[in-house]
Amino acid sequence: MGSERCIRDSQGTYSHLALAAFHQRRALLTGRPDREWAWAQHARYHAQVGAALPALVGSPDLTPRGRRFVDEMAATYERLAEHPAPRGHTARAQAYVKAARALWRQRHAPALPPPNE
């Protein structure tokens, strides 16, 4: 992954994690219709973090301090799952992440090296 890219990716994932937590708190504390909007936002950010976090957790390029940082992000991500968004919001968020990933791969496939087989 490279240390510079790893730092950039961890910063983006960290900010999305913070937004997921913020919207979850808002969803848990507000009434309708704000609650539904907050759950939708939480679900999308949470799904995006879930898509990015495995690459960070598995990165061999992390320093000891970076490893602790990523481990804490993973723990926070897991704690957020204790109060999940309603299923419909989660399903739409996961579909969004899947579609965004497919679109990214389609646009960047010519630039990617062939997979090891």
N, C-alpha and C positions, 0 to 999 in steps of 0.2 A: 504494500500500500504506500510506502514511503512516508517518512516522518512528517514532512510538510503537509501532504495531503491528509494524513491521519489527524493532524492538529485541526485543519480546516473542517474535516468531516465531524470530528468530535464537538467542535464549537457549534456547528449547525444542528447536530443531534441534541446537544445540551439545550439550545434555545427552543427547539421544538418540544423537548421534554418539559421545560418550564412553562410553555404555552399550554401543553396538555394538562399539567397540574393546575394552572390558573383557571382554565375553563372547567375542569372537573370541580374545583371548589365552588365556582360560580354556579354550576349546575346543581350542586348539592345544597346551595344556600338560597337560591332564588326561586320564584314562582313562574308559572307559565306566563307568556310564551318565551320569556328569556331562558328558561330552563332548557327547552328543546333546542334552541340555538346553541346554548353553551354545551350541551351534550354532543351535538353535531360537530362543533369545533374540537371538543376534547377527543372524540372518536377519531377524527381525521389526523390530528397531531399524534395521538397515541399510536395509530396504525403506521404513520410515517416513521416514528421512532422505532417501532417494532421491525420495520423493514431495514433500517440502517444499523441498528445496534449489533446484530450478529457479526457484521464485518469488523466493527470496532473491538468487540469482545475477543474475536479470533485473530486480531492483528498481532504479528510478531514484532512490529515496529514501535510498540509503546514503551516508554520509559517506565521505571517503577512508579513514578508519580502519575504518569498517564494511565497506567494500569489501575491504580487506586481510583482515579477519577472515573474511568469507564466502569469499573466495578460498582461504584456508587450510583452511577447513572442506571445501570442494570437493576440495582436494588430498588431505586426509586420507581423505575418502570414497572417492576413487579408489584410494588406497593399500590400503585395507581390501579392495578387490576383488581384490588380488593373491593373497589366500588366501580364496576364497569358501566359503560354507557348502555342504554337500551339496545337490544339486538339489532333493530332496524338501523340505528345510527352506526353501529359497529360493522354491519354487513355493507352498508354504503361506503364507509371509509375504507374497508378492505378492498372493495371493488375499485375505488378511486386509486389506491396505491398500486394495485395490479395493473390497471390501465396506464397509469403514469409510467410505471416501469417498462411496460411493453412499448410504449411510445418512445421512451428514452432509448431503449435497445434498438428499435427500428431506425431512429435518427443517427445513432452512433455506431451501429454494427459495422459499417465499412472501416471505421477507425480502430475497432477492437481486434486484438490478435485472435487467431483461431483457438478454440478450446482444446485442451489436452485430451486426447482420447486414447 
